[in-house]
Amino acid sequence: MKKRVWNPYLPLDEYIPDGEPHVFGDRLYIYGSHDKENGNEFCELDYVCYSAPAEDLSDWRYEGVIYRKEQDPFNKEGKLCLYAPDVCQGADGRYYLYYSLKFSNCISVAVCDTPAGQYEYYGRVSHEDSKPLTENIPYDPSVIYVDNHVYLYYGFAPTTINLPRYRGIQKPGGSVVELEQDMLTVKGEPQIVIPSSDYGKGTSFEGHEYFEAPSIRKIGALYYLVYSAVNCHELCYAVSREPMSGFEFGGVIISNGDIGYQGRNSEDRLFAIGNNHGGLVQVKGQWYIFYHRHTHINQFNRQGCAEPITLEPDGSIRQVTITTSGLYGKPLPGQGAYPAVICCNLTNGRMPILPSLGRPDVDIDFPYITCRDEERFVTNIKDGVIIGYKYINLQETREITIVYRGKGEGTLWVQKMLEGETAARYIVEASDIWRKVKQKICFDKDDKTLFFRYEGTREIDLLELILE
């Protein structure tokens, strides 16, 4: 029987952002960087891998650590973090792991005989004279082996943040370079295929110029290059018939704040936003976009999520909404216990852009997902906060029990839509321990979205929903 799978699709104590999905054989593998729960900077942990059988994307298996920070000979003490990686199978059948160490200004490679085995250091991407590739800020590698050619996409265009080390870089943007069959040696000169904001005016990319996080796929005769735009929260795509030129803006695929979906503006975002990174994959005829969401109170606690998408007959991809159901592929069952932290919407109407340069030093006035004493819950739920779950087969649901605690007193309203009539209410009383409250609820046969809205004093935490 198919297990329940939701967003985030990995265990709730696992933080694998920058997810690059690849099907090798009969399994889907996810490669990404590795945040530490309640961590203090990006990518503090070693690379690990998870995989699932192609016929059941609910059955994720932990493959273990595949590469450690100190395996890189330029990082023997492990002080530099491993940033977003990608894996590509070469002509020799081996698997090549491309990565960058924190602020290293180069791209390194490890190799393994199997997709999720123990990778060993292979070398740095370099020119024929052994000089490492340093042009256009080597960062966030994505690699494709196609038609007997190897193409490496990369780049960082830090025009939206104040990083002195990158000032004065000439023409940053999304870049590509061809590699030799050894998967390591640069062949020719790098080409910029997506402009940064300094060079986007008058192009198809204006307003959605390149920031970071390229992810390349060839679909039919077209190359699709997914990337994170200057708006940071969104994953866009560009399309070309050629791997190293001719890319045109295609559109937005997803925003981790649902900005842009059905016209939603940036001030009305439905989740705290931060950087985004992910890729496309087709599994058993269905296409998915992998991305990540942000928890805690900064950008250092990112969890992998995924949504089914549709590739239209004309090759375009319409923006999809962020959901709870994710890889389940249909509304989740309306019976059973669900962790509160799998909410896809969490807002007080003024959700922030989370900081990427340290923790906030001001009082937190927004709701967020956190972990304390091995419990993961939604916290700081104050007056006006909305918590949303979509999609759930609510016609099966007759009662919902909420598990909450906190100093707050008031009402937790149940809504069938983000904005609309209320279906039930819970009277919330102050409690220092987790408290269960049950309420009968009648949903219509087409109801699939569940929202809670708090009205009251102080704040509460929400741990679990039990649907019966």
C-alpha positions as a Markdown table, in Angstrom:
| # | Residue | x | y | z |
|---|---|---|---|---|
| 1 | Met | 0.0 | 0.0 | 0.0 |
| 2 | Lys | 1.3 | 3.5 | -0.9 |
| 3 | Lys | 2.5 | 5.4 | 2.1 |
| 4 | Arg | 1.4 | 8.9 | 2.8 |
| 5 | Val | 3.9 | 11.4 | 1.6 |
| 6 | Trp | 3.7 | 15.2 | 1.9 |
| 7 | Asn | 5.8 | 18.3 | 1.8 |
| 8 | Pro | 8.4 | 18.2 | 3.0 |
| 9 | Tyr | 8.8 | 14.8 | 1.6 |
| 10 | Leu | 11.8 | 13.6 | 3.7 |
| 11 | Pro | 11.7 | 13.0 | 7.5 |
| 12 | Leu | 10.9 | 16.2 | 9.4 |
| 13 | Asp | 14.3 | 16.3 | 11.0 |
| 14 | Glu | 16.1 | 16.3 | 7.6 |
| 15 | Tyr | 17.0 | 19.4 | 5.8 |
| 16 | Ile | 18.1 | 18.8 | 2.2 |
| 17 | Pro | 17.7 | 22.0 | 0.2 |
| 18 | Asp | 18.9 | 22.8 | -3.4 |
| 19 | Gly | 17.4 | 19.5 | -4.5 |
| 20 | Glu | 18.6 | 18.0 | -7.8 |
| 21 | Pro | 16.4 | 15.0 | -8.7 |
| 22 | His | 17.7 | 12.4 | -11.1 |
| 23 | Val | 16.4 | 9.0 | -12.2 |
| 24 | Phe | 19.1 | 6.4 | -12.5 |
| 25 | Gly | 17.9 | 2.9 | -13.3 |
| 26 | Asp | 14.5 | 2.3 | -11.6 |
| 27 | Arg | 15.0 | 4.8 | -8.7 |
| 28 | Leu | 14.7 | 8.6 | -8.2 |
| 29 | Tyr | 17.7 | 10.0 | -6.4 |
| 30 | Ile | 17.8 | 13.4 | -4.7 |
| 31 | Tyr | 21.1 | 15.3 | -4.3 |
| 32 | Gly | 21.3 | 18.5 | -2.4 |
| 33 | Ser | 23.3 | 20.5 | 0.1 |
| 34 | His | 22.7 | 19.7 | 3.8 |
| 35 | Asp | 21.5 | 22.2 | 6.4 |
| 36 | Lys | 21.7 | 21.5 | 10.1 |
| 37 | Glu | 18.4 | 21.8 | 12.0 |
| 38 | Asn | 18.4 | 25.1 | 13.9 |
| 39 | Gly | 21.8 | 25.8 | 12.3 |
| 40 | Asn | 23.7 | 29.0 | 12.0 |
| 41 | Glu | 24.8 | 29.1 | 8.4 |
| 42 | Phe | 24.1 | 27.4 | 5.0 |
| 43 | Cys | 25.1 | 23.8 | 4.4 |
| 44 | Glu | 26.8 | 22.9 | 7.6 |
| 45 | Leu | 26.7 | 19.1 | 7.1 |
| 46 | Asp | 28.1 | 16.5 | 4.7 |
| 47 | Tyr | 26.4 | 15.4 | 1.6 |
| 48 | Val | 23.8 | 12.6 | 2.0 |
| 49 | Cys | 21.5 | 11.0 | -0.5 |
| 50 | Tyr | 17.9 | 9.7 | -0.4 |
| 51 | Ser | 16.2 | 7.7 | -3.1 |
| 52 | Ala | 12.8 | 6.3 | -3.9 |
| 53 | Pro | 11.6 | 3.6 | -6.3 |
| 54 | Ala | 10.2 | 5.2 | -9.5 |
| 55 | Glu | 6.9 | 3.4 | -9.0 |
| 56 | Asp | 6.4 | 4.8 | -5.4 |
| 57 | Leu | 7.6 | 8.2 | -4.5 |
| 58 | Ser | 6.4 | 7.9 | -1.0 |
| 59 | Asp | 9.0 | 5.2 | -0.1 |
| 60 | Trp | 12.1 | 7.3 | 0.5 |
| 61 | Arg | 15.3 | 5.5 | 1.6 |
| 62 | Tyr | 18.2 | 7.0 | 3.4 |
| 63 | Glu | 21.4 | 6.1 | 1.4 |
| 64 | Gly | 23.8 | 7.6 | 3.9 |
| 65 | Val | 26.7 | 10.0 | 3.7 |
| 66 | Ile | 28.1 | 10.0 | 0.1 |
| 67 | Tyr | 30.8 | 12.7 | 0.5 |
| 68 | Arg | 32.4 | 14.4 | 3.5 |
| 69 | Lys | 33.7 | 18.0 | 3.6 |
| 70 | Glu | 37.2 | 17.0 | 4.6 |
| 71 | Gln | 37.5 | 14.6 | 1.6 |
| 72 | Asp | 38.4 | 17.7 | -0.5 |
| 73 | Pro | 42.2 | 18.1 | -0.3 |
| 74 | Phe | 41.7 | 21.9 | -0.1 |
| 75 | Asn | 39.4 | 21.5 | 2.9 |
| 76 | Lys | 41.2 | 18.9 | 5.0 |
| 77 | Glu | 40.0 | 20.4 | 8.3 |
| 78 | Gly | 36.4 | 20.6 | 7.0 |
| 79 | Lys | 36.0 | 24.3 | 7.8 |
| 80 | Leu | 34.4 | 25.1 | 4.5 |
| 81 | Cys | 30.8 | 24.1 | 3.8 |
| 82 | Leu | 29.7 | 22.0 | 0.8 |
| 83 | Tyr | 27.4 | 24.2 | -1.3 |
| 84 | Ala | 24.7 | 23.0 | -3.8 |
| 85 | Pro | 25.8 | 20.0 | -5.8 |
| 86 | Asp | 24.7 | 18.1 | -8.9 |
| 87 | Val | 25.4 | 14.6 | -10.2 |
| 88 | Cys | 25.8 | 13.5 | -13.8 |
| 89 | Gln | 26.5 | 10.0 | -15.3 |
| 90 | Gly | 29.4 | 10.1 | -17.7 |
| 91 | Ala | 30.1 | 8.2 | -20.9 |
| 92 | Asp | 32.1 | 5.7 | -18.8 |
| 93 | Gly | 29.1 | 4.8 | -16.7 |
| 94 | Arg | 30.4 | 6.4 | -13.6 |
| 95 | Tyr | 28.7 | 9.1 | -11.6 |
| 96 | Tyr | 30.3 | 12.5 | -11.2 |
| 97 | Leu | 29.4 | 14.8 | -8.3 |
| 98 | Tyr | 30.0 | 18.5 | -9.0 |
| 99 | Tyr | 30.2 | 21.0 | -6.1 |
| 100 | Ser | 31.6 | 24.2 | -4.7 |
| 101 | Leu | 33.2 | 24.8 | -1.3 |
| 102 | Lys | 32.0 | 27.9 | 0.4 |
| 103 | Phe | 33.5 | 31.0 | -1.4 |
| 104 | Ser | 36.1 | 28.8 | -3.1 |
| 105 | Asn | 35.7 | 30.4 | -6.5 |
| 106 | Cys | 36.1 | 27.0 | -8.2 |
| 107 | Ile | 34.1 | 23.9 | -9.0 |
| 108 | Ser | 35.3 | 20.5 | -7.7 |
| 109 | Val | 34.4 | 17.0 | -8.8 |
| 110 | Ala | 34.1 | 13.6 | -7.0 |
| 111 | Val | 33.3 | 10.3 | -8.7 |
| 112 | Cys | 31.7 | 7.0 | -7.8 |
| 113 | Asp | 30.7 | 3.8 | -9.5 |
| 114 | Thr | 27.1 | 3.9 | -8.2 |
| 115 | Pro | 24.6 | 6.7 | -7.8 |
| 116 | Ala | 24.6 | 6.7 | -4.0 |
| 117 | Gly | 27.9 | 5.1 | -3.0 |
| 118 | Gln | 31.0 | 6.6 | -1.5 |
| 119 | Tyr | 32.3 | 9.3 | -3.8 |
| 120 | Glu | 36.0 | 10.0 | -4.0 |
| 121 | Tyr | 37.7 | 13.3 | -4.9 |
| 122 | Tyr | 38.5 | 13.5 | -8.6 |
| 123 | Gly | 39.7 | 17.1 | -9.2 |
| 124 | Arg | 38.9 | 20.7 | -10.0 |
| 125 | Val | 37.2 | 21.8 | -13.2 |
| 126 | Ser | 40.2 | 23.4 | -15.0 |
| 127 | His | 41.5 | 24.6 | -18.3 |
| 128 | Glu | 44.0 | 22.6 | -20.4 |
| 129 | Asp | 46.9 | 24.4 | -18.7 |
| 130 | Ser | 45.6 | 23.1 | -15.3 |
| 131 | Lys | 44.4 | 26.5 | -14.2 |
| 132 | Pro | 41.1 | 26.2 | -12.4 |
| 133 | Leu | 38.0 | 27.6 | -14.1 |
| 134 | Thr | 37.4 | 30.9 | -12.3 |
| 135 | Glu | 35.5 | 33.0 | -14.9 |
| 136 | Asn | 32.0 | 34.3 | -14.1 |
| 137 | Ile | 32.0 | 33.1 | -10.5 |
| 138 | Pro | 32.0 | 29.3 | -10.5 |
| 139 | Tyr | 29.2 | 28.4 | -8.1 |
| 140 | Asp | 26.0 | 26.2 | -8.1 |
| 141 | Pro | 27.1 | 23.7 | -10.8 |
| 142 | Ser | 24.6 | 21.8 | -13.0 |
| 143 | Val | 25.9 | 19.3 | -15.5 |
| 144 | Ile | 24.4 | 17.4 | -18.4 |
| 145 | Tyr | 25.8 | 14.7 | -20.7 |
| 146 | Val | 23.9 | 14.7 | -23.9 |
| 147 | Asp | 24.7 | 13.7 | -27.5 |
| 148 | Asn | 28.3 | 12.9 | -26.6 |
| 149 | His | 28.9 | 16.4 | -25.1 |
| 150 | Val | 29.3 | 17.5 | -21.5 |
| 151 | Tyr | 28.0 | 20.9 | -20.5 |
| 152 | Leu | 28.5 | 22.6 | -17.2 |
| 153 | Tyr | 26.2 | 25.4 | -16.1 |
| 154 | Tyr | 27.0 | 27.6 | -13.2 |
| 155 | Gly | 27.2 | 31.2 | -11.9 |
| 156 | Phe | 26.4 | 33.7 | -9.1 |
| 157 | Ala | 25.1 | 37.2 | -9.7 |
| 158 | Pro | 25.1 | 38.8 | -6.2 |
| 159 | Thr | 23.5 | 42.1 | -7.2 |
| 160 | Thr | 20.9 | 41.9 | -4.5 |
| 161 | Ile | 23.2 | 41.4 | -1.5 |
| 162 | Asn | 26.2 | 43.3 | -0.3 |
| 163 | Leu | 29.1 | 40.9 | -0.6 |
| 164 | Pro | 32.3 | 43.0 | -1.1 |
| 165 | Arg | 34.3 | 40.0 | -2.4 |
| 166 | Tyr | 32.1 | 39.9 | -5.6 |
| 167 | Arg | 32.2 | 43.6 | -6.4 |
| 168 | Gly | 33.7 | 44.5 | -9.8 |
| 169 | Ile | 33.1 | 41.1 | -11.4 |
| 170 | Gln | 32.7 | 41.6 | -15.1 |
| 171 | Lys | 29.4 | 40.5 | -16.6 |
| 172 | Pro | 28.1 | 38.0 | -14.0 |
| 173 | Gly | 25.2 | 35.9 | -15.0 |
| 174 | Gly | 24.1 | 32.3 | -15.8 |
| 175 | Ser | 27.0 | 30.7 | -17.6 |
| 176 | Val | 27.8 | 27.5 | -19.5 |
| 177 | Val | 31.0 | 25.9 | -20.6 |
| 178 | Glu | 31.7 | 22.6 | -22.4 |
| 179 | Leu | 33.9 | 20.0 | -20.8 |
| 180 | Glu | 36.0 | 17.3 | -22.3 |
| 181 | Gln | 35.0 | 13.6 | -22.0 |
| 182 | Asp | 37.1 | 13.4 | -18.8 |
| 183 | Met | 34.2 | 15.5 | -17.2 |
| 184 | Leu | 36.9 | 17.8 | -15.8 |
| 185 | Thr | 38.8 | 19.7 | -18.5 |
| 186 | Val | 37.3 | 23.0 | -19.9 |
| 187 | Lys | 36.8 | 22.9 | -23.7 |
| 188 | Gly | 36.5 | 26.4 | -25.1 |
| 189 | Glu | 35.4 | 29.6 | -23.3 |
| 190 | Pro | 32.4 | 30.1 | -21.0 |
| 191 | Gln | 29.3 | 31.7 | -22.4 |
| 192 | Ile | 26.7 | 33.8 | -20.5 |
| 193 | Val | 23.3 | 32.4 | -21.4 |
| 194 | Ile | 21.1 | 34.3 | -18.8 |
| 195 | Pro | 21.9 | 37.9 | -18.0 |
| 196 | Ser | 22.2 | 39.3 | -14.5 |
| 197 | Ser | 20.1 | 42.3 | -13.5 |
| 198 | Asp | 22.8 | 44.7 | -14.8 |
| 199 | Tyr | 22.3 | 43.3 | -18.3 |
| 200 | Gly | 18.7 | 42.3 | -18.4 |
| 201 | Lys | 17.0 | 45.5 | -19.5 |
| 202 | Gly | 15.4 | 45.1 | -22.9 |
| 203 | Thr | 15.8 | 41.3 | -22.9 |
| 204 | Ser | 13.1 | 38.6 | -22.3 |
| 205 | Phe | 14.5 | 38.2 | -18.8 |
| 206 | Glu | 13.9 | 41.7 | -17.6 |
| 207 | Gly | 12.4 | 41.5 | -14.1 |
| 208 | His | 13.4 | 37.8 | -13.8 |
| 209 | Glu | 17.2 | 38.0 | -14.4 |
| 210 | Tyr | 19.6 | 35.4 | -13.2 |
| 211 | Phe | 20.7 | 35.2 | -9.5 |
| 212 | Glu | 21.9 | 31.6 | -8.9 |
| 213 | Ala | 20.9 | 28.0 | -8.9 |
| 214 | Pro | 20.9 | 26.7 | -12.5 |
| 215 | Ser | 19.5 | 23.3 | -13.2 |
| 216 | Ile | 19.7 | 21.9 | -16.8 |
| 217 | Arg | 17.5 | 19.3 | -18.5 |
| 218 | Lys | 17.0 | 18.4 | -22.2 |
| 219 | Ile | 13.3 | 17.6 | -23.0 |
| 220 | Gly | 12.8 | 16.5 | -26.5 |
| 221 | Ala | 14.7 | 18.9 | -28.7 |
| 222 | Leu | 14.7 | 21.7 | -26.2 |
| 223 | Tyr | 17.1 | 22.6 | -23.3 |
| 224 | Tyr | 15.3 | 23.8 | -20.2 |
| 225 | Leu | 17.4 | 25.8 | -17.8 |
| 226 | Val | 15.7 | 26.3 | -14.4 |
| 227 | Tyr | 17.3 | 29.0 | -12.2 |
| 228 | Ser | 16.7 | 31.3 | -9.3 |
| 229 | Ala | 15.8 | 34.8 | -10.4 |
| 230 | Val | 16.8 | 38.1 | -8.7 |
| 231 | Asn | 13.6 | 37.9 | -6.8 |
| 232 | Cys | 15.2 | 35.0 | -4.9 |
| 233 | His | 12.0 | 33.2 | -3.9 |
| 234 | Glu | 11.0 | 32.0 | -7.4 |
| 235 | Leu | 12.3 | 29.3 | -9.8 |
| 236 | Cys | 12.1 | 30.4 | -13.4 |
| 237 | Tyr | 13.0 | 28.6 | -16.6 |
| 238 | Ala | 14.6 | 29.5 | -19.9 |
| 239 | Val | 14.4 | 27.5 | -23.1 |
| 240 | Ser | 16.7 | 27.1 | -26.1 |
| 241 | Arg | 17.3 | 24.7 | -29.0 |
| 242 | Glu | 21.0 | 25.1 | -28.4 |
| 243 | Pro | 22.9 | 24.2 | -25.2 |
| 244 | Met | 25.2 | 27.3 | -25.1 |
| 245 | Ser | 23.2 | 30.1 | -26.7 |
| 246 | Gly | 19.7 | 31.3 | -27.7 |
| 247 | Phe | 18.0 | 31.0 | -24.3 |
| 248 | Glu | 14.8 | 32.9 | -23.9 |
| 249 | Phe | 12.7 | 33.5 | -20.7 |
| 250 | Gly | 10.0 | 30.9 | -20.4 |
| 251 | Gly | 8.2 | 31.8 | -17.1 |
| 252 | Val | 8.0 | 31.2 | -13.4 |
| 253 | Ile | 7.5 | 27.6 | -12.3 |
| 254 | Ile | 7.1 | 28.1 | -8.5 |
| 255 | Ser | 7.6 | 30.6 | -5.7 |
| 256 | Asn | 8.2 | 29.4 | -2.1 |
| 257 | Gly | 5.9 | 32.3 | -1.1 |
| 258 | Asp | 3.3 | 31.6 | -3.8 |
| 259 | Ile | 4.0 | 35.1 | -5.2 |
| 260 | Gly | 2.7 | 35.4 | -8.7 |
| 261 | Tyr | 0.4 | 32.4 | -8.5 |
| 262 | Gln | -3.0 | 33.6 | -9.7 |
| 263 | Gly | -1.8 | 37.2 | -9.5 |
| 264 | Arg | -0.7 | 37.1 | -5.8 |
| 265 | Asn | 1.7 | 40.1 | -5.1 |
| 266 | Ser | 4.9 | 40.1 | -3.1 |
| 267 | Glu | 3.3 | 41.9 | -0.2 |
| 268 | Asp | 0.7 | 39.2 | 0.1 |
| 269 | Arg | 3.0 | 36.2 | 0.3 |
| 270 | Leu | 1.7 | 33.1 | 1.9 |
| 271 | Phe | 5.0 | 31.9 | 3.5 |
| 272 | Ala | 8.2 | 33.5 | 4.7 |
| 273 | Ile | 10.5 | 33.6 | 1.7 |
| 274 | Gly | 14.2 | 33.2 | 1.0 |
| 275 | Asn | 16.4 | 31.7 | -1.6 |
| 276 | Asn | 15.2 | 28.8 | -3.8 |
| 277 | His | 16.9 | 26.1 | -5.8 |
| 278 | Gly | 15.7 | 22.9 | -7.5 |
| 279 | Gly | 15.2 | 21.0 | -10.7 |
| 280 | Leu | 12.8 | 19.2 | -13.0 |
| 281 | Val | 12.4 | 15.4 | -13.3 |
| 282 | Gln | 10.1 | 13.1 | -15.1 |
| 283 | Val | 9.0 | 9.9 | -13.3 |
| 284 | Lys | 6.7 | 7.4 | -14.8 |
| 285 | Gly | 5.4 | 10.0 | -17.3 |
| 286 | Gln | 4.7 | 12.7 | -14.7 |
| 287 | Trp | 6.9 | 15.8 | -14.4 |
| 288 | Tyr | 7.8 | 17.4 | -11.0 |
| 289 | Ile | 9.5 | 20.5 | -9.8 |
| 290 | Phe | 11.7 | 20.1 | -6.7 |
| 291 | Tyr | 12.3 | 23.2 | -4.6 |
| 292 | His | 12.8 | 24.1 | -0.9 |
| 293 | Arg | 10.9 | 26.0 | 1.8 |
| 294 | His | 12.3 | 27.9 | 4.8 |
| 295 | Thr | 11.7 | 27.1 | 8.5 |
| 296 | His | 12.9 | 28.6 | 11.8 |
| 297 | Ile | 13.8 | 32.3 | 11.6 |
| 298 | Asn | 16.5 | 32.5 | 8.9 |
| 299 | Gln | 17.5 | 30.9 | 5.6 |
| 300 | Phe | 19.7 | 28.2 | 7.2 |
| 301 | Asn | 16.9 | 25.6 | 7.8 |
| 302 | Arg | 15.6 | 24.6 | 4.4 |
| 303 | Gln | 13.5 | 21.5 | 3.7 |
| 304 | Gly | 13.0 | 19.9 | 0.3 |
| 305 | Cys | 9.5 | 20.0 | -1.3 |
| 306 | Ala | 8.2 | 18.9 | -4.7 |
| 307 | Glu | 5.1 | 19.6 | -6.8 |
| 308 | Pro | 3.7 | 17.9 | -9.9 |
| 309 | Ile | 3.7 | 20.1 | -13.0 |
| 310 | Thr | 2.3 | 20.0 | -16.5 |
| 311 | Leu | 4.4 | 20.4 | -19.6 |
| 312 | Glu | 2.0 | 22.0 | -22.0 |
| 313 | Pro | 1.8 | 20.9 | -25.7 |
| 314 | Asp | 3.7 | 24.1 | -26.7 |
| 315 | Gly | 6.5 | 23.3 | -24.3 |
| 316 | Ser | 5.5 | 25.9 | -21.7 |
| 317 | Ile | 5.2 | 25.4 | -18.0 |
| 318 | Arg | 2.5 | 27.2 | -15.9 |
| 319 | Gln | 3.3 | 28.3 | -12.4 |
| 320 | Val | 2.0 | 25.9 | -9.8 |
| 321 | Thr | 1.0 | 26.6 | -6.2 |
| 322 | Ile | 2.9 | 25.3 | -3.2 |
| 323 | Thr | 1.0 | 22.4 | -1.5 |
| 324 | Thr | 1.0 | 20.0 | 1.4 |
| 325 | Ser | 0.1 | 17.0 | -0.7 |
| 326 | Gly | 3.2 | 17.4 | -3.1 |
| 327 | Leu | 4.4 | 14.0 | -4.4 |
| 328 | Tyr | 1.3 | 12.2 | -3.2 |
| 329 | Gly | -0.2 | 13.3 | -6.5 |
| 330 | Lys | -3.7 | 13.8 | -5.3 |
| 331 | Pro | -5.4 | 15.1 | -2.1 |
| 332 | Leu | -4.2 | 13.4 | 1.1 |
| 333 | Pro | -6.6 | 11.1 | 2.9 |
| 334 | Gly | -9.1 | 12.9 | 5.1 |
| 335 | Gln | -8.5 | 10.4 | 7.9 |
| 336 | Gly | -5.4 | 10.2 | 10.1 |
| 337 | Ala | -2.9 | 12.3 | 12.1 |
| 338 | Tyr | -0.8 | 15.0 | 10.4 |
| 339 | Pro | 2.0 | 17.1 | 11.8 |
| 340 | Ala | 1.1 | 20.7 | 11.9 |
| 341 | Val | 4.4 | 21.7 | 10.3 |
| 342 | Ile | 3.4 | 20.3 | 6.9 |
| 343 | Cys | 1.4 | 23.4 | 6.3 |
| 344 | Cys | 2.0 | 25.0 | 2.9 |
| 345 | Asn | 0.7 | 28.4 | 3.9 |
| 346 | Leu | 1.7 | 30.3 | 7.1 |
| 347 | Thr | 1.2 | 34.0 | 7.2 |
| 348 | Asn | 0.2 | 37.0 | 9.4 |
| 349 | Gly | -0.2 | 39.1 | 6.3 |
| 350 | Arg | 3.3 | 40.6 | 6.5 |
| 351 | Met | 5.7 | 37.6 | 6.1 |
| 352 | Pro | 9.3 | 38.6 | 5.8 |
| 353 | Ile | 12.2 | 37.9 | 3.5 |
| 354 | Leu | 14.3 | 35.8 | 5.9 |
| 355 | Pro | 17.9 | 36.9 | 6.6 |
| 356 | Ser | 20.8 | 35.1 | 5.0 |
| 357 | Leu | 23.5 | 36.9 | 6.9 |
| 358 | Gly | 22.9 | 35.8 | 10.5 |
| 359 | Arg | 19.9 | 35.6 | 12.7 |
| 360 | Pro | 17.5 | 38.5 | 13.2 |
| 361 | Asp | 18.3 | 40.8 | 16.1 |
| 362 | Val | 14.8 | 42.2 | 16.4 |
| 363 | Asp | 11.7 | 40.7 | 18.2 |
| 364 | Ile | 10.1 | 38.1 | 16.0 |
| 365 | Asp | 6.6 | 39.1 | 15.1 |
| 366 | Phe | 5.7 | 36.4 | 12.5 |
| 367 | Pro | 4.8 | 32.7 | 12.8 |
| 368 | Tyr | 7.3 | 30.1 | 11.9 |
| 369 | Ile | 8.2 | 26.4 | 12.0 |
| 370 | Thr | 10.6 | 25.3 | 14.7 |
| 371 | Cys | 12.0 | 22.4 | 16.8 |
| 372 | Arg | 12.5 | 22.2 | 20.5 |
| 373 | Asp | 13.2 | 19.1 | 22.6 |
| 374 | Glu | 12.8 | 16.9 | 19.4 |
| 375 | Glu | 9.3 | 18.2 | 18.8 |
| 376 | Arg | 8.5 | 20.1 | 15.6 |
| 377 | Phe | 5.6 | 22.5 | 15.6 |
| 378 | Val | 4.3 | 25.8 | 14.3 |
| 379 | Thr | 5.0 | 28.6 | 16.8 |
| 380 | Asn | 4.3 | 32.3 | 17.5 |
| 381 | Ile | 0.8 | 32.0 | 16.2 |
| 382 | Lys | -0.7 | 35.4 | 17.1 |
| 383 | Asp | -3.8 | 37.3 | 16.3 |
| 384 | Gly | -4.6 | 37.2 | 12.5 |
| 385 | Val | -2.3 | 34.3 | 11.7 |
| 386 | Ile | -3.5 | 31.9 | 9.0 |
| 387 | Ile | -2.2 | 28.3 | 8.7 |
| 388 | Gly | -3.2 | 26.4 | 5.5 |
| 389 | Tyr | -3.1 | 22.8 | 4.2 |
| 390 | Lys | -3.8 | 21.8 | 0.6 |
| 391 | Tyr | -4.8 | 19.4 | -0.6 |
| 392 | Ile | -6.8 | 17.0 | 1.7 |
| 393 | Asn | -9.8 | 14.9 | 0.8 |
| 394 | Leu | -12.0 | 16.5 | 3.4 |
| 395 | Gln | -15.2 | 14.8 | 2.4 |
| 396 | Glu | -13.9 | 11.9 | 4.4 |
| 397 | Thr | -13.5 | 14.1 | 7.5 |
| 398 | Arg | -16.2 | 14.4 | 10.2 |
| 399 | Glu | -14.1 | 15.6 | 13.2 |
| 400 | Ile | -10.7 | 17.3 | 13.6 |
| 401 | Thr | -8.7 | 17.3 | 16.8 |
| 402 | Ile | -6.1 | 20.0 | 17.2 |
| 403 | Val | -3.1 | 19.7 | 19.5 |
| 404 | Tyr | -1.9 | 23.0 | 20.8 |
| 405 | Arg | -0.4 | 24.9 | 23.8 |
| 406 | Gly | 0.6 | 28.4 | 24.7 |
| 407 | Lys | -0.2 | 31.6 | 26.6 |
| 408 | Gly | -2.9 | 32.7 | 24.1 |
| 409 | Glu | -6.6 | 32.8 | 24.7 |
| 410 | Gly | -9.1 | 33.2 | 22.0 |
| 411 | Thr | -10.6 | 31.4 | 19.0 |
| 412 | Leu | -9.1 | 29.2 | 16.3 |
| 413 | Trp | -11.4 | 29.4 | 13.3 |
| 414 | Val | -11.6 | 26.7 | 10.6 |
| 415 | Gln | -12.0 | 28.0 | 7.1 |
| 416 | Lys | -12.6 | 26.1 | 3.9 |
| 417 | Met | -10.7 | 28.7 | 1.9 |
| 418 | Leu | -8.0 | 31.2 | 2.5 |
| 419 | Glu | -10.6 | 33.9 | 2.7 |
| 420 | Gly | -14.2 | 33.0 | 3.2 |
| 421 | Glu | -16.8 | 31.6 | 5.6 |
| 422 | Thr | -15.9 | 29.8 | 8.7 |
| 423 | Ala | -16.8 | 26.1 | 9.1 |
| 424 | Ala | -16.1 | 25.6 | 12.8 |
| 425 | Arg | -14.2 | 27.1 | 15.8 |
| 426 | Tyr | -12.1 | 26.0 | 18.7 |
| 427 | Ile | -12.0 | 27.9 | 22.0 |
| 428 | Val | -8.4 | 28.3 | 22.9 |
| 429 | Glu | -7.4 | 28.5 | 26.6 |
| 430 | Ala | -3.9 | 29.1 | 28.0 |
| 431 | Ser | -2.0 | 25.9 | 28.6 |
| 432 | Asp | 1.6 | 25.1 | 29.5 |
| 433 | Ile | 1.2 | 21.5 | 28.1 |
| 434 | Trp | -0.1 | 20.1 | 24.8 |
| 435 | Arg | -3.8 | 20.1 | 24.9 |
| 436 | Lys | -6.2 | 18.3 | 22.6 |
| 437 | Val | -9.5 | 19.8 | 21.5 |
| 438 | Lys | -12.0 | 18.0 | 19.2 |
| 439 | Gln | -14.6 | 19.6 | 16.9 |
| 440 | Lys | -17.2 | 18.2 | 14.6 |
| 441 | Ile | -16.9 | 19.7 | 11.1 |
| 442 | Cys | -19.0 | 19.2 | 8.0 |
| 443 | Phe | -17.3 | 19.6 | 4.6 |
| 444 | Asp | -18.7 | 19.6 | 1.2 |
| 445 | Lys | -17.7 | 16.9 | -1.3 |
| 446 | Asp | -15.4 | 19.3 | -3.2 |
| 447 | Asp | -13.6 | 20.7 | -0.2 |
| 448 | Lys | -9.9 | 20.1 | -0.4 |
| 449 | Thr | -8.3 | 23.1 | 1.3 |
| 450 | Leu | -8.1 | 23.5 | 5.1 |
| 451 | Phe | -7.2 | 26.8 | 6.8 |
| 452 | Phe | -7.0 | 27.8 | 10.5 |
| 453 | Arg | -7.2 | 31.5 | 11.6 |
| 454 | Tyr | -6.3 | 32.6 | 15.1 |
| 455 | Glu | -8.1 | 35.4 | 16.8 |
| 456 | Gly | -7.0 | 36.1 | 20.4 |
| 457 | Thr | -4.4 | 37.4 | 22.8 |
| 458 | Arg | -0.7 | 36.4 | 23.2 |
| 459 | Glu | 0.5 | 33.4 | 21.1 |
| 460 | Ile | 0.0 | 29.6 | 20.7 |
| 461 | Asp | 1.8 | 26.7 | 19.2 |
| 462 | Leu | 0.3 | 24.0 | 17.0 |
| 463 | Leu | 1.7 | 20.5 | 17.0 |
| 464 | Glu | -0.7 | 18.1 | 15.3 |
| 465 | Leu | -4.0 | 17.7 | 13.5 |
| 466 | Ile | -6.0 | 14.5 | 13.9 |
| 467 | Leu | -8.7 | 14.0 | 11.2 |
| 468 | Glu | -11.4 | 11.4 | 11.8 |
